[in-house]
Amino acid sequence: MSRIDCPPAVIVLPMCRLIPYESHHADGVIAVVRAVHDEHGFTWEADGYHKDLYDVDRHYLLAGMFWTLVDGERIIGCVGVTLHGGECELHRLYLLQEYRGRGLGRKMLDESMTFGRAKGCHRMIAWSDVKLGDAHALYRKVGFVQEGERICDDPDESHEYGFWKEPL
Ligand SMILES: CC(C)(COP(=O)(O)OP(=O)(O)OC[C@H]1O[C@@H](n2cnc3c(N)ncnc32)[C@H](O)[C@@H]1OP(=O)(O)O)[C@@H](O)C(=O)NCCC(=O)NCCS
């Protein structure tokens, strides 16, 4: 498989840019996701539930996309999409706590949906821990429907809600 074409960087706030992921972002992206997991008391599992973040190229860029949100040089957020025929899945939508409530999460989600549509997807799905109510409010705001639940195979046996949006 070849690496897919990367879209250009998107300006979202004067100092904040959503840019295609590059390998040198790895430590910063992991730090963001880990900070949010610590905030919620979730267990970190580098060789298990979080292993996608240690090999973003293989997990996302070969069949999807991953973006890094930066404020100047600081990595403050991320989001990924995987493609599955006419359906795509949203992954790893995370933003540092001090940047929330300013539309950045919405911008990352919008960019993910635009990417999915451009790749011919008519439906997007997402799974999200039941504790992440802000994300669920955002999903509902952009038209996702909440449906289904699952218990994940992670150290916390996380309880997640399913969401879908169709048409995308
Ligand atoms: C989910 C997350 C990315 C949202 O980012 P954000 O930048 O704070 O969200 P936005 O400012 O773009 O909010 C967009 C909309 O989402 C909803 N929303 C966001 N935070 C909300 C909150 N605390 N209460 C109610 N609604 C909220 C609102 O509808 C808001 O629209 P509004 O601006 O018209 O009120 C961020 O809260 C986050 O990183 N949370 C922790 C990680 C997480 O839950 N990730 C999801 C994994 S599935």
The ligand as an ORCA input file, in Angstrom:
! r2SCAN-3c Opt
* xyz 0 1
  C     -14.255     16.561     22.802
  C     -13.331     17.735     22.670
  C     -12.289     17.461     21.594
  C     -14.200     18.960     22.245
  O     -13.324     20.026     21.986
  P     -13.702     21.551     22.294
  O     -12.762     22.379     21.513
  O     -13.784     21.795     23.729
  O     -15.170     21.646     21.688
  P     -15.743     22.899     20.934
  O     -15.328     24.147     21.625
  O     -15.377     22.778     19.491
  O     -17.294     22.675     21.122
  C     -18.127     22.446     20.042
  C     -19.499     22.066     20.544
  O     -19.399     20.884     21.322
  C     -20.297     20.982     22.430
  N     -19.541     21.002     23.664
  C     -18.215     21.022     23.823
  N     -17.902     21.046     25.117
  C     -19.066     21.053     25.791
  C     -19.400     21.060     27.151
  N     -18.472     21.104     28.120
  N     -20.685     21.067     27.499
  C     -21.651     21.047     26.551
  N     -21.394     21.032     25.240
  C     -20.110     21.035     24.869
  C     -21.050     22.228     22.281
  O     -22.210     21.899     21.564
  C     -20.145     23.085     21.417
  O     -20.877     23.963     20.657
  P     -21.018     25.521     21.091
  O     -19.642     26.116     20.930
  O     -22.005     26.055     20.111
  O     -21.476     25.530     22.500
  C     -12.645     18.086     24.008
  O     -13.640     18.349     24.966
  C     -11.748     16.974     24.532
  O     -10.632     16.806     24.083
  N     -12.269     16.205     25.502
  C     -11.515     15.132     26.116
  C     -11.222     14.015     25.131
  C     -12.446     13.421     24.542
  O     -13.495     13.331     25.135
  N     -12.282     12.916     23.311
  C     -13.283     12.203     22.605
  C     -12.865     10.786     22.503
  S     -14.125      9.826     21.718
*
